[in-house]
Structure formats: C-alpha cells, structure tokens
Amino acid sequence: MAETVNIHAAKTQFSKLLKRVAQGEEFVIANHGKPVARLSPEISGKRVPGRFADTPPIPDAVFFGPLDEDEQALWEKHVEPRK
C-alpha cells in the first residue's frame, strides 16, 4: 500500500522520496488530506512482439456491435471546447 505524504513534506524531502521510489516504493501526495497525485516507479519494459499471440481475437460482432445505453450516452454527451 502506498504511503501518504503531504505536499510540504513531498517538497522538502523530494530527493529522499525519489530514492525510495527507485527502490520500488510508492507514495500518494495529499493536499489537506485529500490525495492529488501518485509518485511511483517508472515502468519501463521492452515491448515484446507477439506477446498476446495466444489470446483469441475479439469477434467483429462484439468489437463493432452496438454500445449499451450508458456508454452511448457518454459518447453523445456534449462537452464545451476549452478556451
């Protein structure tokens, strides 16, 4: 489980936190007790072609099939453009 650290402690101990993150630890940075960010180790791995070769393909009927009502509503939701 990730350790929670407040913003002030994260700022003043950032180098120490990064050393611990490099060893595999993970931290949640909180503002007034509310989580706002996660500090975790970088996941770097080589891509392996054919890694999912044993996985059966998704049938066209499922992939191109209709969305359920909730998903359709999310796609049709109007969002104002950013200014």
MIVO-218669 format. One record per residue: residue in three letters; y, z, x of N, C-alpha, C in turn. Coordinates in steps of 0.05 Angstrom, whole numbers, plus 32768, in hexadecimal, padded with zeros to 4 digits. Atoms other than C-alpha are relative to their C-alpha. Example, Ala and Ser with C-alpha at 12.3 -4.5 7.8 and 13.67 -1.06 7.14 Angstrom:
2
Ala7FE8800080127FA6809C80F6801880008012
Ser7FE87FFF7FF07FEB808F81118016800E7FF1
***
This chain:
83
Met7FE880008011800080008000801980008012
Ala7FE880027FF180457FEF8019801180197FFF
Glu7FEF7FE97FFE807380268030801C7FF87FF6
Thr7FE58006800A80B78029800C8015800B8013
Val7FEB7FF87FEE80F5802C8037801B7FF97FF3
Asn7FE68006800D813D8031801E80107FED8013
Ile7FF180147FF181707FFD8035800C800B801A
His7FF37FF47FE88195802C80657FEB80048016
Ala80157FFC7FEB8154803F80897FF77FE5800B
Ala8008801A7FF781407FF6808C80147FF48014
Lys7FEC800B7FEE81827FE380AC8000800F801B
Thr7FFE7FF17FE78182801B80DF7FE680008011
Gln801980007FF28138801580F17FF27FE57FFF
Phe800C801B8004812E7FCA80E97FED7FF88017
Ser801180087FE981127FBF81307FE5800F7FFE
Lys80197FF1800280DF7FF781267FEE7FF67FE9
Leu8010800B801680CB7FDC80E27FF37FE68007
Leu800C80197FF880C17F9780FF7FE880038012
Lys80177FFB7FEF80937FB381357FE880087FEF
Arg80167FF78011806A7FD580FF7FF57FE97FEF
Val80098017801080697F9680D57FEF7FED8011
Ala800F80117FEE80507F6F81127FE3800B8003
Gln801B7FF47FFE80157FA081127FF17FFF7FE6
Gly800E8004801980057F8F80CA800A80117FE9
Glu7FF67FEF8016802C7FC380A280137FF07FEE
Glu7FEF800D801480557FB08065801380157FF4
Phe7FEC7FEE800B80957FCF8049800E7FF47FE8
Val7FF08008801680BA7FCD8008801C800C8005
Ile7FE57FF67FFC81067FD2800F800C80047FE5
Ala7FF67FF8801A81277FF77FD6801E80068001
Asn7FE47FF98004816E7FFE7FBD800280147FEA
His7FFF7FEA8014817980407F997FE580047FF2
Gly801B7FFC800A812D80467F917FF47FE87FF2
Lys800B8018800D812480007F737FF97FEC8015
Pro800880147FEC80FC7FCE7F9C80107FE67FFE
Val7FF18019800081257F917FB17FF57FEC8013
Ala800B80137FEC80FF7F727FEB7FE6800B800C
Arg80197FF87FF380BD7F73801080017FF5801D
Leu800180077FE480B67F72805C7FE380008008
Ser801D80027FFB80717F59806E7FFB7FED8017
Pro800780127FE9804D7F3680A880007FE37FF7
Glu8000801D800480547EEB80AD7FE27FF77FFF
Ile801B800A800280157EC8809680007FE4800D
Ser8001801A7FF2800A7E9180C87FE37FF98006
Gly801C80097FFC7FCA7E6C80C780017FE28001
Lys8001801D7FFF7FB67E2680D77FF57FF67FE6
Arg800B800D80177FAA7DF8809E7FE57FF58007
Val801B800A7FFB7F627DE680987FFA7FEA7FEB
Pro8006801580137F567DA280797FE480037FF5
Gly801A7FFE800D7F1D7DA280487FF7801C7FF9
Arg80077FE480057F1F7DED803E7FF680047FE4
Phe80087FFD801C7F167DE47FF37FED7FEA7FF7
Ala8012801780067EE47DAB7FF77FEA80087FED
Asp80167FF780117EAF7DD57FD4800A80087FE4
Thr7FF57FF8801A7EDE7DE57F997FFF7FE87FEE
Pro8001801780127ED17DB97F5D801C7FF87FF7
Pro7FE5800980087F0D7D8E7F48800680097FE4
Ile7FF87FF9801B7F357DA07F0B7FFD7FE87FEE
Pro8003801780127F217D737ED1801B7FF57FF6
Asp7FE7800C800A7F577D427EBA8007800B7FE5
Ala7FFA7FF5801B7F517D5E7E73800E801B8002
Val7FF37FE67FFC7F667DA27E8D801B7FFC800E
Phe7FE880047FF07F997D8B7EC080167FF27FF0
Phe7FEC800F800F7FBC7D5A7E92800180087FE2
Gly80017FF7801C7FAD7D7F7E51801A800D7FF7
Pro7FE77FF5800B7FE27D9C7E238003801D8009
Leu7FFA7FE47FF980047DDE7E347FFD80117FE8
Asp80007FEE80177FFC7E1B7E09801D80047FF8
Glu7FE57FFE800C80387E2E7DDE801380108013
Asp7FEE7FF07FEE80537E637E0F80097FF08018
Glu7FF980107FE980517E347E4B80137FEA7FF8
Gln7FEF8015800A80707DFC7E22801C800A7FFB
Ala7FE57FF5800680A97E297E0C800F8005801B
Leu7FF37FFB7FE680B77E3C7E55800A7FE5800C
Trp7FF7801A7FF580BB7DF27E6980177FF57FF0
Glu7FEB800B801180E97DE27E2F801980127FFF
Lys7FE97FED800081177E1E7E3B80177FF3800F
His7FE8800B7FF4815D7E077E49800C80138014
Val7FF47FF07FEB817A7E217E8A801A7FF38009
Glu7FE6800A7FF881C47E1A7E9B7FFF7FFA801E
Pro800080067FE381CF7DF77EDE80138013800F
Arg7FF07FEF7FEF81EC7E207F17801B7FF28006
Lys7FE6800B7FF982357E177F2780088007801C
***
